[in-house]
Amino acid sequence: MSNTYDVIIIGAGPGGYVCAIRAAQLGLRTAIVEKEWLGGVCLNVGCIPSKSLLKNAEVAEILRQRGKDFGFSFDNLKLDFGAAVKRSRQVSSRLTKGVASLMKNNGIDVHFGMAVLKSKASVEITDKDGQKNTLEAKHIVIATGAHPSLIPGIAADGQKVLTYREAILQEKLPASAVIIGGGAIGVEFATVWNAYGCKVTIVEMLPALVPREDEEIGAELARQFSRIGIAVKTATKVEGVEISGGMVKVKINGPAGAETLEAEQTLVAIGFKPNSENLGLEALGVKVERGFIYVDERMQTNVPGVWAIGDVTGRFMLAHVASAQGIVCAENMAGHPSVTLDYAAMPAATYSHPQVASFGLTEKQAQEKGYDVKVARFNFQANGKALGLGAYQGFIKIVTDGRYGEILGAHLIGPEVTELLPELTLAHNAELTIEDIAHNIHAHPSLSEVIMEAAHGLTGGYIHG
């Protein structure tokens, strides 16, 4: 391997490896440095294995709780949670091997080890044996991601107090769990563990689950969780965690007053902090705000030749955003035409049961911005495909500007709504109106008809509502 490149990328997650591929496609000699895994958190202990577990959970939920609806009965049903985890590891392994092949096929050199910027054009790598190697490049891209936040005074031991990383790898199902944090990670683990019979309680400090979403979405998710036996405590603060007698005791204070929850394990899922320390940024004068690396719309930092993408920038901490930033970064480094990302219109997806998906402004945000807000909702309960699937909880909500029919945002909760969102984000980005959505013919029966129905509700009246 050469020690001189056009581009060195630190971090091989969804931002880093995508940036490397696009840079190589544009003719830049590219190296990527990774301290642990190709594919990063997403492919190894995040997005991908969790979706495998959620599919298992869907099957388990049908067999345990809804078999009668589908005509199934069992004298001695056995669910093997360990087998589900092993399947998730196989899925993860397959994709990470795929990333390795992509690196090879695109002529990208892969270096494993810890990286530190020695200058704006050089990176020192220390491998697992302590051996050091220095690489040089015209451009350096920081794609180091983020790590879980913890509550001050509460340490994760990986056995009783977990972060997502320990939780996704453990093959033994806890009998009971308190999940601290009602965001995407919290509600997804609640879905998985509850489906296999774990007694789950979610504690969320803010007034609703998935607090980044429209208020109605969080309220609906809480209703559906309560229906399947997941206890939800919102507007509730965690005041302490202690381990006693082999159990975890979580002290909380909320609308019901002070109480102590006891469980076999607790999962802390309250957010993430950027991996920006010990990279040599301070010595170079790279601008950092609350740990996040400042970048412009081209993904360049304030130091020419040093770039950053993904969670470490704090713009929108999602894998697909990191990948989009990676492409924009590579194109700008290569002097190739690119785009400016609109973070306000980025799609968000949560794979709980039911799923949650959204983009753009909530109804409240649109009102606060002074739009002539018009909203339409349509329930999955009136959708033939959803009824046939036996998954008809939830609704779609579209927020528009009544003056021009501009689509300002969309908020969905229900079956496979993460797959329905791209029609709406494409319409928004292409500056289509709600009338264009209403007149687009949707296949019947399909879940996507709820989008058409909501659009009709804004243009003249619901057809089946």
Buried (B, 14 or more C-beta within 10 A) or exposed (E): EEBEBBBBBBBBBBBBBBBBBBBBBBEBBBBBBBBBBBBBBBBBBBBBBBBBBBBBBBEBBBBBBEBEEEEEEEEEEEBEBEEBBEBBBEBBBEBBEEBBEBBEEBEBBBBBBBBBBBBBBBBBBBEEEEEEBEBBBBBBBBBBBBBBBBBEEBEBEEEBBBBBBBBBBBEEBBEBBBBBBBBBBBBBBBBBBBBBBBBBBBBBBBEBBBBBBBBBBBBBBBEBBEEBEBBBBBEBBBEEBEEEEEBBBBBBBBEEEEEEBBBBBBBBBBEBBBBBEEBBBEEBEBEBEEEBBBBEEEBBBBBEBBBBBBBBBBBBBBBBBBBBBBBBBBBBBBEBEBEEBEEEBBBBBBBBBBBBBBBBBBBEBBBEEEBEBBBBBBBBEBBBBBEEBEBBBBBBBBBBBEEEBBBBBBBBBBBBBBEBBEBBBEBBEEEBBBBBBBEBEBEEBBBBBBBBBBBBBBBEEBEEE
